[in-house]
Amino acid sequence: MTIAVPTAERAGDKAHSLTSAKKLLGSFFSLTVPIALWLAPFSLGPTATHALAISSFMVIAWITEAFSYAVSRLIGYFLFWELKAF
């Protein structure tokens, strides 16, 4: 695993900036897909629907690196704990 630390050489690099297309799309999809799953009329119980939405947020945020791994993990764990979706 490599850590993208902003250095003087990469100060203008768009791939590691906060406004790169990958991060903007990742932020958009990591928020809209879980909301759509949360509101979808599945025949699952509310606990399973909440767990599916939270898990989709965490996976999309990890894949697209929209948020740091630690932040997306802590948000997911907090939501699991707060909504008792385990």
C-alpha positions in Angstrom: 0.0 0.0 0.0 1.4 3.4 -0.9 0.5 6.6 0.7 0.0 9.6 -1.5 1.7 12.4 0.5 1.6 15.8 -1.2 5.2 16.7 -2.0 6.8 19.6 -3.8 7.1 17.5 -7.0 3.4 16.4 -6.9 1.9 19.7 -5.9 0.2 20.2 -9.3 -0.6 16.5 -9.8 -4.4 16.2 -10.5 -4.5 12.4 -9.6 -3.7 13.1 -6.0 -5.8 16.3 -5.6 -9.1 16.5 -3.8 -10.8 17.7 -7.0 -9.8 14.8 -9.3 -12.6 13.2 -11.3 -12.1 9.9 -9.6 -12.6 11.4 -6.1 -15.6 13.6 -7.2 -17.4 10.6 -8.8 -16.5 8.5 -5.8 -17.9 11.0 -3.4 -21.1 11.3 -5.4 -21.6 7.5 -5.8 -20.6 6.7 -2.2 -23.4 8.9 -1.0 -26.1 8.3 -3.6 -26.0 4.5 -3.9 -26.5 3.9 -0.2 -29.4 6.4 -0.1 -31.0 4.6 -3.0 -30.5 1.2 -1.3 -31.8 2.6 2.0 -35.0 3.8 0.3 -35.5 0.9 -2.1 -38.5 -1.3 -1.5 -36.7 -4.6 -0.8 -38.6 -7.4 1.0 -35.7 -7.5 3.5 -36.1 -6.4 7.1 -34.9 -2.9 8.1 -31.8 -4.2 9.7 -30.7 -6.0 6.6 -31.5 -3.0 4.4 -29.5 -0.7 6.7 -26.5 -3.1 6.7 -26.6 -3.3 2.9 -26.6 0.5 2.5 -23.8 1.0 5.0 -21.7 -1.7 3.5 -22.2 -0.3 0.0 -21.0 3.1 1.3 -17.9 1.6 2.8 -17.0 -0.5 -0.3 -17.5 2.3 -2.8 -15.6 4.8 -0.6 -12.7 2.3 -0.4 -12.6 1.4 -4.1 -12.7 5.0 -5.3 -10.6 6.4 -2.5 -13.1 9.2 -2.1 -12.3 9.4 1.6 -9.3 8.0 3.4 -9.6 4.4 4.4 -9.7 5.2 8.1 -12.4 7.9 7.7 -14.7 5.6 5.6 -14.2 2.7 8.0 -14.9 4.8 11.1 -18.1 6.3 9.5 -19.3 2.8 8.5 -18.5 1.3 12.0 -20.3 4.3 13.7 -23.4 3.8 11.5 -23.4 0.1 12.1 -23.2 0.8 15.9 -25.7 3.6 16.0 -28.3 1.9 13.8 -27.7 -1.5 15.4 -27.4 -3.0 11.9 -25.4 -6.0 13.0 
